[in-house]
């Protein structure tokens, strides 16, 4: 049964970009900031003290299951 909130395609893309950027993080001034804030509200991303967004452990798990299609 599906029990996770739906991610719009733009937010799935933002989540994927968080994995690609690695520890550097995504700056907040980019066009995907609304999605990054949405992901933060879902616990899938966090905004660090330097303002950049980074993926969280739940975000990595969601990325693996939803974007990479790996079994849980």
VMD Tcl script that builds the backbone (N, CA, C; Angstrom):
set m [mol new atoms 216]
animate dup $m
set s [atomselect $m all]
$s set {name element resname resid chain x y z} {
  {N N UNK 1 A 0.841 -1.180 0.000}
  {CA C UNK 1 A 0.000 0.000 0.000}
  {C C UNK 1 A 0.886 1.243 0.000}
  {N N UNK 2 A 0.467 2.231 -0.752}
  {CA C UNK 2 A 1.215 3.475 -0.882}
  {C C UNK 2 A 0.895 4.368 0.307}
  {N N UNK 3 A 1.907 4.741 1.085}
  {CA C UNK 3 A 1.649 5.583 2.255}
  {C C UNK 3 A 2.539 6.809 2.295}
  {N N UNK 4 A 3.211 7.136 1.195}
  {CA C UNK 4 A 4.067 8.313 1.147}
  {C C UNK 4 A 3.360 9.409 0.371}
  {N N UNK 5 A 3.553 10.667 0.769}
  {CA C UNK 5 A 2.962 11.768 0.008}
  {C C UNK 5 A 3.520 11.796 -1.413}
  {N N UNK 6 A 2.672 12.167 -2.350}
  {CA C UNK 6 A 3.053 12.233 -3.754}
  {C C UNK 6 A 4.075 13.345 -3.981}
  {N N UNK 7 A 5.067 13.081 -4.812}
  {CA C UNK 7 A 6.035 14.103 -5.211}
  {C C UNK 7 A 5.756 14.498 -6.652}
  {N N UNK 8 A 5.543 15.788 -6.875}
  {CA C UNK 8 A 5.401 16.296 -8.240}
  {C C UNK 8 A 6.702 16.034 -8.987}
  {N N UNK 9 A 6.638 16.026 -10.302}
  {CA C UNK 9 A 7.836 15.741 -11.098}
  {C C UNK 9 A 8.934 16.765 -10.846}
  {N N UNK 10 A 8.566 18.023 -10.612}
  {CA C UNK 10 A 9.581 19.042 -10.335}
  {C C UNK 10 A 10.292 18.753 -9.012}
  {N N UNK 11 A 9.563 18.258 -8.033}
  {CA C UNK 11 A 10.162 17.941 -6.734}
  {C C UNK 11 A 11.008 16.665 -6.806}
  {N N UNK 12 A 10.576 15.706 -7.623}
  {CA C UNK 12 A 11.407 14.517 -7.833}
  {C C UNK 12 A 12.731 14.910 -8.486}
  {N N UNK 13 A 12.669 15.842 -9.423}
  {CA C UNK 13 A 13.891 16.324 -10.074}
  {C C UNK 13 A 14.790 17.041 -9.075}
  {N N UNK 14 A 14.197 17.856 -8.214}
  {CA C UNK 14 A 14.984 18.562 -7.192}
  {C C UNK 14 A 15.626 17.571 -6.231}
  {N N UNK 15 A 14.899 16.525 -5.861}
  {CA C UNK 15 A 15.450 15.496 -4.989}
  {C C UNK 15 A 16.631 14.797 -5.669}
  {N N UNK 16 A 16.492 14.520 -6.958}
  {CA C UNK 16 A 17.585 13.885 -7.696}
  {C C UNK 16 A 18.802 14.813 -7.766}
  {N N UNK 17 A 18.567 16.093 -8.005}
  {CA C UNK 17 A 19.685 17.044 -8.048}
  {C C UNK 17 A 20.411 17.115 -6.709}
  {N N UNK 18 A 19.681 16.948 -5.617}
  {CA C UNK 18 A 20.336 16.927 -4.304}
  {C C UNK 18 A 21.308 15.764 -4.186}
  {N N UNK 19 A 20.987 14.634 -4.803}
  {CA C UNK 19 A 21.914 13.504 -4.751}
  {C C UNK 19 A 23.115 13.746 -5.646}
  {N N UNK 20 A 22.908 14.425 -6.744}
  {CA C UNK 20 A 23.997 14.673 -7.691}
  {C C UNK 20 A 25.010 15.686 -7.171}
  {N N UNK 21 A 24.533 16.678 -6.434}
  {CA C UNK 21 A 25.419 17.753 -5.988}
  {C C UNK 21 A 26.305 17.315 -4.824}
  {N N UNK 22 A 25.896 16.281 -4.103}
  {CA C UNK 22 A 26.710 15.752 -3.013}
  {C C UNK 22 A 26.793 16.694 -1.821}
  {N N UNK 23 A 27.909 16.651 -1.102}
  {CA C UNK 23 A 28.032 17.415 0.145}
  {C C UNK 23 A 28.057 18.931 -0.051}
  {N N UNK 24 A 28.285 19.367 -1.267}
  {CA C UNK 24 A 28.301 20.813 -1.530}
  {C C UNK 24 A 26.937 21.439 -1.267}
  {N N UNK 25 A 25.867 20.722 -1.562}
  {CA C UNK 25 A 24.514 21.222 -1.354}
  {C C UNK 25 A 24.045 22.116 -2.484}
  {N N UNK 26 A 22.747 22.382 -2.510}
  {CA C UNK 26 A 22.139 23.253 -3.529}
  {C C UNK 26 A 21.929 24.636 -2.936}
  {N N UNK 27 A 22.374 25.681 -3.637}
  {CA C UNK 27 A 22.142 27.042 -3.152}
  {C C UNK 27 A 20.645 27.363 -3.140}
  {N N UNK 28 A 20.220 28.228 -2.235}
  {CA C UNK 28 A 18.792 28.519 -2.114}
  {C C UNK 28 A 18.241 29.436 -3.201}
  {N N UNK 29 A 19.056 30.129 -3.942}
  {CA C UNK 29 A 18.569 31.130 -4.893}
  {C C UNK 29 A 18.161 30.551 -6.243}
  {N N UNK 30 A 18.190 29.260 -6.413}
  {CA C UNK 30 A 17.892 28.659 -7.705}
  {C C UNK 30 A 16.385 28.496 -7.905}
  {N N UNK 31 A 15.999 28.195 -9.149}
  {CA C UNK 31 A 14.578 28.077 -9.485}
  {C C UNK 31 A 13.866 26.962 -8.729}
  {N N UNK 32 A 14.616 25.960 -8.262}
  {CA C UNK 32 A 13.962 24.853 -7.574}
  {C C UNK 32 A 13.820 25.088 -6.064}
  {N N UNK 33 A 14.030 26.304 -5.602}
  {CA C UNK 33 A 13.903 26.592 -4.168}
  {C C UNK 33 A 12.522 26.225 -3.612}
  {N N UNK 34 A 11.410 26.518 -4.317}
  {CA C UNK 34 A 10.106 26.093 -3.765}
  {C C UNK 34 A 10.029 24.576 -3.549}
  {N N UNK 35 A 10.600 23.805 -4.459}
  {CA C UNK 35 A 10.599 22.348 -4.294}
  {C C UNK 35 A 11.510 21.937 -3.148}
  {N N UNK 36 A 12.649 22.603 -3.026}
  {CA C UNK 36 A 13.557 22.284 -1.927}
  {C C UNK 36 A 12.901 22.565 -0.579}
  {N N UNK 37 A 12.148 23.651 -0.502}
  {CA C UNK 37 A 11.425 23.962 0.734}
  {C C UNK 37 A 10.338 22.925 1.003}
  {N N UNK 38 A 9.669 22.469 -0.057}
  {CA C UNK 38 A 8.654 21.429 0.073}
  {C C UNK 38 A 9.300 20.127 0.565}
  {N N UNK 39 A 10.457 19.779 -0.027}
  {CA C UNK 39 A 11.171 18.581 0.399}
  {C C UNK 39 A 11.627 18.698 1.850}
  {N N UNK 40 A 12.029 19.893 2.238}
  {CA C UNK 40 A 12.423 20.124 3.626}
  {C C UNK 40 A 11.232 19.895 4.551}
  {N N UNK 41 A 10.081 20.373 4.172}
  {CA C UNK 41 A 8.879 20.181 4.974}
  {C C UNK 41 A 8.490 18.723 5.117}
  {N N UNK 42 A 8.891 17.910 4.144}
  {CA C UNK 42 A 8.599 16.476 4.176}
  {C C UNK 42 A 9.715 15.696 4.868}
  {N N UNK 43 A 10.789 16.371 5.265}
  {CA C UNK 43 A 11.904 15.707 5.931}
  {C C UNK 43 A 12.886 15.048 4.977}
  {N N UNK 44 A 12.764 15.324 3.682}
  {CA C UNK 44 A 13.627 14.701 2.688}
  {C C UNK 44 A 14.872 15.541 2.396}
  {N N UNK 45 A 14.854 16.791 2.813}
  {CA C UNK 45 A 15.986 17.701 2.635}
  {C C UNK 45 A 16.081 18.577 3.871}
  {N N UNK 46 A 17.243 19.200 4.015}
  {CA C UNK 46 A 17.421 20.143 5.126}
  {C C UNK 46 A 18.209 21.340 4.625}
  {N N UNK 47 A 17.917 22.496 5.198}
  {CA C UNK 47 A 18.686 23.692 4.860}
  {C C UNK 47 A 19.743 23.873 5.933}
  {N N UNK 48 A 20.987 23.878 5.498}
  {CA C UNK 48 A 22.102 23.990 6.437}
  {C C UNK 48 A 22.310 25.430 6.864}
  {N N UNK 49 A 23.212 25.626 7.800}
  {CA C UNK 49 A 23.513 26.965 8.321}
  {C C UNK 49 A 24.036 27.892 7.232}
  {N N UNK 50 A 24.720 27.337 6.221}
  {CA C UNK 50 A 25.237 28.175 5.126}
  {C C UNK 50 A 24.169 28.498 4.087}
  {N N UNK 51 A 22.937 28.028 4.308}
  {CA C UNK 51 A 21.830 28.314 3.405}
  {C C UNK 51 A 21.619 27.258 2.337}
  {N N UNK 52 A 22.594 26.414 2.096}
  {CA C UNK 52 A 22.472 25.378 1.064}
  {C C UNK 52 A 21.587 24.243 1.556}
  {N N UNK 53 A 20.931 23.595 0.600}
  {CA C UNK 53 A 20.072 22.456 0.903}
  {C C UNK 53 A 20.848 21.168 0.701}
  {N N UNK 54 A 20.637 20.215 1.584}
  {CA C UNK 54 A 21.280 18.902 1.502}
  {C C UNK 54 A 20.214 17.826 1.688}
  {N N UNK 55 A 20.467 16.660 1.127}
  {CA C UNK 55 A 19.535 15.551 1.251}
  {C C UNK 55 A 19.695 14.904 2.629}
  {N N UNK 56 A 18.609 14.406 3.171}
  {CA C UNK 56 A 18.625 13.711 4.461}
  {C C UNK 56 A 18.606 12.199 4.214}
  {N N UNK 57 A 18.767 11.423 5.263}
  {CA C UNK 57 A 18.695 9.961 5.139}
  {C C UNK 57 A 17.331 9.517 4.591}
  {N N UNK 58 A 16.214 10.064 5.102}
  {CA C UNK 58 A 14.926 9.689 4.495}
  {C C UNK 58 A 14.836 10.114 3.026}
  {N N UNK 59 A 15.494 11.219 2.679}
  {CA C UNK 59 A 15.517 11.660 1.286}
  {C C UNK 59 A 16.276 10.688 0.404}
  {N N UNK 60 A 17.376 10.152 0.924}
  {CA C UNK 60 A 18.138 9.152 0.161}
  {C C UNK 60 A 17.302 7.885 -0.050}
  {N N UNK 61 A 16.580 7.481 0.978}
  {CA C UNK 61 A 15.731 6.290 0.862}
  {C C UNK 61 A 14.611 6.527 -0.153}
  {N N UNK 62 A 14.003 7.695 -0.105}
  {CA C UNK 62 A 12.916 8.015 -1.045}
  {C C UNK 62 A 13.455 8.087 -2.474}
  {N N UNK 63 A 14.635 8.666 -2.638}
  {CA C UNK 63 A 15.272 8.740 -3.955}
  {C C UNK 63 A 15.535 7.335 -4.493}
  {N N UNK 64 A 16.044 6.457 -3.642}
  {CA C UNK 64 A 16.339 5.090 -4.067}
  {C C UNK 64 A 15.073 4.357 -4.497}
  {N N UNK 65 A 13.998 4.520 -3.744}
  {CA C UNK 65 A 12.778 3.772 -4.056}
  {C C UNK 65 A 11.987 4.399 -5.202}
  {N N UNK 66 A 11.887 5.711 -5.249}
  {CA C UNK 66 A 11.014 6.357 -6.225}
  {C C UNK 66 A 11.721 6.714 -7.525}
  {N N UNK 67 A 12.960 7.117 -7.448}
  {CA C UNK 67 A 13.654 7.571 -8.655}
  {C C UNK 67 A 14.514 6.450 -9.232}
  {N N UNK 68 A 15.267 5.764 -8.391}
  {CA C UNK 68 A 16.103 4.666 -8.874}
  {C C UNK 68 A 15.335 3.354 -8.979}
  {N N UNK 69 A 14.118 3.326 -8.426}
  {CA C UNK 69 A 13.237 2.149 -8.451}
  {C C UNK 69 A 13.864 0.924 -7.783}
  {N N UNK 70 A 14.619 1.157 -6.720}
  {CA C UNK 70 A 15.193 0.056 -5.958}
  {C C UNK 70 A 14.199 -0.389 -4.895}
  {N N UNK 71 A 14.107 -1.687 -4.632}
  {CA C UNK 71 A 13.188 -2.153 -3.589}
  {C C UNK 71 A 13.660 -1.676 -2.213}
  {N N UNK 72 A 12.712 -1.487 -1.333}
  {CA C UNK 72 A 13.033 -0.991 0.019}
  {C C UNK 72 A 13.780 -1.995 0.840}
}
mol reanalyze $m
mol bondsrecalc $m
mol representation Tube
mol addrep $m
